Amino acid sequence: MSPDLNLTILLFASLAEQADQSQFELPHIEGETIAALRQRLAKHTPAIATGLRASRLARNEAFAVETDTLMPGDCVAIIPPVAGG
């Protein structure tokens, strides 16, 4: 499959550790929203399912809303909540 037809998924912090990878690609699905991708990611990578629910997703370096529609070649970053003081 051509990389241009894929989504690039970036994982950060605890999610990258849980998945044992910080980046991978998934095939683009026509009409898929951020909400649908979140569900697909939980099935694709079960180790991050719990953390994924509380994480923010960004599409092409801008925070996304659940109704945003993904396009071929998009880069989706999954950013878990952070704690600190």
Contacts in CASP RR format, 6 or more apart in sequence:
PFRMAT RR
TARGET T0000
AUTHOR 0000-0000-0000
METHOD contacts of the structure
MODEL  1
MSPDLNLTILLFASLAEQADQSQFELPHIEGETIAALRQRLAKHTPAIAT
GLRASRLARNEAFAVETDTLMPGDCVAIIPPVAGG
1 27 0 8 1.000
3 25 0 8 1.000
3 73 0 8 1.000
4 72 0 8 1.000
4 73 0 8 1.000
5 27 0 8 1.000
5 28 0 8 1.000
5 72 0 8 1.000
5 73 0 8 1.000
6 25 0 8 1.000
6 26 0 8 1.000
6 27 0 8 1.000
6 28 0 8 1.000
6 72 0 8 1.000
6 73 0 8 1.000
7 25 0 8 1.000
7 26 0 8 1.000
7 27 0 8 1.000
7 28 0 8 1.000
7 37 0 8 1.000
7 70 0 8 1.000
7 72 0 8 1.000
7 73 0 8 1.000
7 74 0 8 1.000
7 75 0 8 1.000
7 76 0 8 1.000
8 23 0 8 1.000
8 24 0 8 1.000
8 25 0 8 1.000
8 73 0 8 1.000
8 74 0 8 1.000
8 75 0 8 1.000
8 76 0 8 1.000
9 23 0 8 1.000
9 24 0 8 1.000
9 25 0 8 1.000
9 26 0 8 1.000
9 41 0 8 1.000
9 76 0 8 1.000
9 78 0 8 1.000
10 22 0 8 1.000
10 23 0 8 1.000
10 75 0 8 1.000
10 76 0 8 1.000
10 77 0 8 1.000
10 78 0 8 1.000
11 19 0 8 1.000
11 21 0 8 1.000
11 22 0 8 1.000
11 23 0 8 1.000
11 48 0 8 1.000
11 78 0 8 1.000
12 22 0 8 1.000
12 77 0 8 1.000
12 78 0 8 1.000
12 79 0 8 1.000
12 80 0 8 1.000
13 79 0 8 1.000
13 80 0 8 1.000
13 82 0 8 1.000
14 51 0 8 1.000
14 80 0 8 1.000
15 48 0 8 1.000
15 51 0 8 1.000
15 52 0 8 1.000
15 55 0 8 1.000
15 78 0 8 1.000
15 80 0 8 1.000
16 22 0 8 1.000
18 47 0 8 1.000
18 48 0 8 1.000
18 51 0 8 1.000
19 45 0 8 1.000
19 47 0 8 1.000
19 48 0 8 1.000
20 47 0 8 1.000
26 37 0 8 1.000
26 40 0 8 1.000
26 41 0 8 1.000
26 44 0 8 1.000
28 70 0 8 1.000
28 71 0 8 1.000
28 72 0 8 1.000
28 73 0 8 1.000
28 74 0 8 1.000
29 36 0 8 1.000
29 40 0 8 1.000
29 70 0 8 1.000
31 69 0 8 1.000
31 70 0 8 1.000
32 40 0 8 1.000
32 69 0 8 1.000
32 70 0 8 1.000
33 66 0 8 1.000
33 67 0 8 1.000
33 68 0 8 1.000
33 69 0 8 1.000
33 70 0 8 1.000
34 57 0 8 1.000
34 59 0 8 1.000
34 64 0 8 1.000
34 65 0 8 1.000
34 66 0 8 1.000
34 67 0 8 1.000
34 68 0 8 1.000
34 70 0 8 1.000
34 76 0 8 1.000
35 66 0 8 1.000
35 67 0 8 1.000
37 57 0 8 1.000
37 70 0 8 1.000
37 76 0 8 1.000
38 52 0 8 1.000
38 53 0 8 1.000
38 57 0 8 1.000
38 66 0 8 1.000
41 48 0 8 1.000
41 52 0 8 1.000
41 78 0 8 1.000
42 48 0 8 1.000
42 49 0 8 1.000
42 52 0 8 1.000
43 49 0 8 1.000
48 78 0 8 1.000
51 80 0 8 1.000
52 78 0 8 1.000
54 80 0 8 1.000
54 81 0 8 1.000
55 78 0 8 1.000
55 79 0 8 1.000
55 80 0 8 1.000
55 81 0 8 1.000
56 63 0 8 1.000
56 78 0 8 1.000
56 79 0 8 1.000
56 81 0 8 1.000
57 63 0 8 1.000
57 64 0 8 1.000
57 76 0 8 1.000
57 77 0 8 1.000
57 78 0 8 1.000
57 79 0 8 1.000
58 64 0 8 1.000
58 76 0 8 1.000
58 77 0 8 1.000
58 79 0 8 1.000
59 68 0 8 1.000
59 70 0 8 1.000
59 74 0 8 1.000
59 75 0 8 1.000
59 76 0 8 1.000
60 74 0 8 1.000
60 75 0 8 1.000
61 75 0 8 1.000
61 77 0 8 1.000
64 76 0 8 1.000
70 76 0 8 1.000
END
